[in-house]
Amino acid sequence: MRIGLIGAGAVAGFHATAAEVLDGTALTAVCDLDEAAARRAAALAPGAAVFTDHRAMLDSGLVDGVIVNTPHALHLPMALDAADRGLHVLVEKPMATTVADCETMLAGCADAGVSLAIGHIQHFFPDKVAAHDLVASGGLGRVVMVRDHRSTDYRPGTRPDWFFSPEVSGGGALMNIGGHCLDRTLWFGGGRAVEISASTAHRFGSAVETDGVISLRLDSGVGASIAVVSDPPTRVDRLAVVGERGVLEAGPRTGVAVQVDGRRRVVREPEEGDIQRAFTAQLADFLAVADGAEPSVPLAHARHVVELVVESYRSAAGGAARRVPERSPVGSSPR
């Protein structure tokens, strides 16, 4: 597959390197409104063309599939533009900023007969893969609780301006970092959420939430809590999975450890290059999807993550827990 990268932001280098190291694929084009940024990413793939208009790139005949790595509200129109031209699409998370937009993306790609995958990178991080393998093997017994704690930074000036625009970003810390937490919480909890309660804080004069907490009840019976805190004194990225027999903790900087009956065991130590390994594995999965395989991250799961962020905002605004509506399976007729 010849890959076109739309958006040369913070993780563009990981996408570009993945395309270059995998057999059977190459980064052939990069597009960004900032031509200098596009050229920096394209430099990782000598010969890659540079564009500042994504439609010109899609019409160039240089790409077979695209990675949409742009501000959140642009995911839908750019994915549809690619699908209309018969190009396979990998969209960075969140899938979109509303459930309706998720549905439109699903229908558009299905109607065009192109493959769609959503880049929930947590499913490919080596520490999360090792942790999930242990849980799936029954090493903790039945999972009963999940606790996820992430730090971030939503002070003005710490990230591009579009992150602070509700219209472009779809939200703040919960849409961005909380999306990662919801993704992996559902994955490890083994179910979909049926009830959600949330609170948010708007600090630093921000138009989007800078901090948030979410409580979930899954249809698997698992209870879960998520906290995203902006600018704390200590950086945190820790997932705890509580099973009937023991507790597992996983993080990209701390590795994976499990404690059963008072005995601690290290399952995996963090390794240099783990982030790149994750992006490379994610792109390999996208290539397999384009060849007809099912995505490692189900499209219904990606849609559900967006749904839960939206429901968390409604819960926070109303000050009460909310039931999560059931949705039709992906590919079925709406109820």
N, C-alpha and C positions, 0 to 999 in steps of 0.2 A: 504493500500500500504506500502510495505517495501521500505524505501528511502535510496539511496546511495548518499552521497555528494562528488562530485569531486572538490577539491579545498577548502582549509581551511584558506582562507584569511580573510579580515577585517569583512565581514558580515556573516561568517560561523556560528557564535554563534546564530544569528537571525534565520537562516535556521534550525539549529539543534533544537532550542527551539520550533519553529513552528511545526516541525515534532513530537515532544514529547507531545505537548499540544492538538493536534487535535485528535479526536476520529477516529479510523480506520486506523491510520498510525503510523509508528515508524521509527526512524533513526537506521538502522541496520548496516551501513558501512560508513566509511569516508576514503577518499583517498587524499593524498598530497605527493609531492616529499619530503617535509619536514616532516619526521615522527613525530617529536615533535609537530608540528602544528596540524597534523591529530589527535594525541592523545588528545590534548587540546580540540578540537571540539568533539571528541568521548566521552570525559568525561561527556558531557551533556546528553549522552544517554548510561547509564551503559549497558555493554554487546555488544555495537557496535564494529564491527571488524574494524581493521585499516590496510590500504593498502598504498603502495607507488607506485603502478602500477595500473592505472585505468582499464586496460584490465583484470588484475587478479580479481579486484573487480567485473567487469561486468560478468566474467565467474564463480564467486563463488556460484551462486545460492542463494545469500543472499538478492538480491534486485529485486523489480518489476519496479522501476522507479528511475531516477537519476536527481539530480540538478547539472548542469554544472556551476561552479563558479570559472572559471579559466581565465588566460589571454585571451584577445579577439580573437587572431588568433587561439586558440585551441578550440573555441566553435564548429566550424564545424566538425573537425575530431572526437572529443569526442562525439558529438551528433550522428554522423553517426555510430560510434562504438557501442553506446547504442542501436540505432535503429536496427542495424544488429542482435542484440541479443534479439529483441522483447521487449525492455524496453521503457517505456514512458519517455519523456524528457522535463525538464524545464530548459531553458537556460537563464542565466543572460544576461541583456542587455550589449552591443549591440548584436543583433542577430548574426552578423558576422562583418567582416571588409570590405566586398564588396557586391554589389548586387548579383553578380554571386554566391558567397558563400551562400547567403540567399536562392537563388533559389535551389541550390544543397541540402541544408538542408531540405527545404520544400519537394522536390521530394523524398529524401531518407527516410524521416519519413513516407510520404504518401505510398511509395512503400512497406515499412516494416509493414504498418498497425498499427503504434504506434501513440500515441497522442503527440503533440508538443505544448508547450506554451513558451512565451518569458517573462522574468521577468522585465517588465517595472513597477517598484515599485511605481511610482507616482500615478498610478491608484488606489492604495490601501491605501495611506496615509490618515488618517482621515480628515486632513484639506482639502486636494484636493477633497475627496469624498463629504464633506459638501459643498464646494464651487461649485462643478460641479452640485450637486443636486439643488442648488439655481439657477444657470444659466439655467439648464434644465427646471426648473419650470416657467421660464419667469420673474424672479424677477428683472433682469436687462434690460429686453426688448431684442431686437436683438443685438447680439454681433457684434461690429464693429472693435475693435482693441484688441490686446493682447501684453503686454510688460513683458518680463521675464529677470530677472537680478540675476545672480549667482556669488558667489565668489568661488575660489578654491586655490590650492597651487601647482604650478609646479616648485618650486625651487628644484634643485638637492638635493637628500637626504631626501626629505619630503615624498617620497612614493617609493615602490619597483622599482628596475631598469627597469623592463619590461615596465612600463608606458612610459619610455623615448625612447623605441625602436619602430620606425615606423613599422617595420616588424611584431612585436608581438602585439603592441597595436592598430595598424591601424591609429593612430593619437594621438593628445594630448587632450587639454582642450575641444575641440569641440566634439571629438569622445566620450569622457568620460562624462564630466558634460553637454556638449551641447546636448548629446543624451537625457538626462533627460528633458532638456528645450524644445527640439523639440517635444518630446513625448507629454508633457502636453500642449504645445502651439497648436499643431494640435488637441488635444482632446477638449480643450476649444474653439478653433476657429471653430470647426465643419466642417473641410474639409481637403483636401490634398493640398500641395503646388504646384503652377503652375509656380512660378518664385522665384528665390533666388539670393541674393547678399551677399557677405561676405568679411571680412578682417580679417587677423590673424597677430599675433605678436609672434616672437620667442625670448624670453628673457632668461637670465641666461645661455646662451650658449646651450640651449636645442635643441635637434634634432627634437622635436615635438613642435607644437604651444602651447604657455603658456596662450594666451589670444585670444579672438575672438569675433567678432560681426556678426550677421546674420540678414538680413531683408528678410521677406517672404511676398508673396501675395498668399492667399488661394483661391481655387475655390468657396468658400463660400462668397467671397468678403471681407473677413477679412484681414486687414494688421497686421503684427506682427514684433516685433523686439526682439532680444535676445542678451544679453551681458554676456560673461563669463570673469571675470577678476581675475588674479592670484595675491595672496598676497596683497590685499588691506588693509587699516587700519581698516576697519570695515567688519565683515562677513555679507554677504547678501544672502538671498534665498527668493526672493519675486516675486510672479506672480500677475500681475495686469490685470484684464479683464474689458474692457470698453464696456458698453452696451449703448443703446440709452437712457435708463432711469437712469443709475447710474454706479458706478465703484466698483469693488470688488478687494480686496487684500488678498492674502493667502500666508502663510509661515509656516513651521514647528515650528519655535520658536515664531512667532507672532500670530498665529491663523488665523482666517478669519473674516474680517470686510467688511461691504458694506456701501456705502454712496449714498443716493438717495435724490436729491433735497435739499442738505445741511444738511441732517440728517444722522448721523452715527449710525450704529447698528453692534454689535458684533454677529457674527453667531456662532463661535466656538472658545473657548479658547484652547491653547495647553495643552496637558495632558502628564504626565509622562507615558512612555510605549507606546507612539504612534508609534515609529519605529517598535517595536515588533508586535504591532497590524497589521501593514501593511504587514510584512513578513508572519504572520500567515494567514491573509486574502488571500495573494497571493498563498500560498501553498494550502489553501482550494479551491481556484479557479482551481489550477492544478489538484487536486483530482477530481473535477467535470468534467474537460475536459477529464480526463482519463475514466470517466464514460459515456462520450458521449456528454457532454455539449459544447457549443461554448465558447472559451476563452474570458474573459473580455477585453483583449487586442487582437484585430484581428491580425492575422499573416501578413496580407497585410500592416497594420499600422506599425508593427515592421520592416518590410522590407523597408517601405517608410522612416522611421527614418534613417536607414543606408544610403539609397539613398541620403537623404538630406545632411548628413554629407559629403559624397563623393562629391556632387555637390558644397557644400560650399568651399571645398578645391580647386575645379576647378575654382570657381568664384574668390577666393582670389588670385590664381596663375595668372589668366588672367586679373584681374582688371576690370571685367565687370559682369553684371548680367547674369544669365543663365535661360533659360526655362527648366522646369523639364519635362522630357519625361513621357508620359503615360505608364503605365505598365499593363500587363494582370492581371486579378484577380487571387488570389491564387487558385490553383487547376484547372485552365484552361490551354489550350494549348498556348504556346508562340505565339505572333503575328509574 
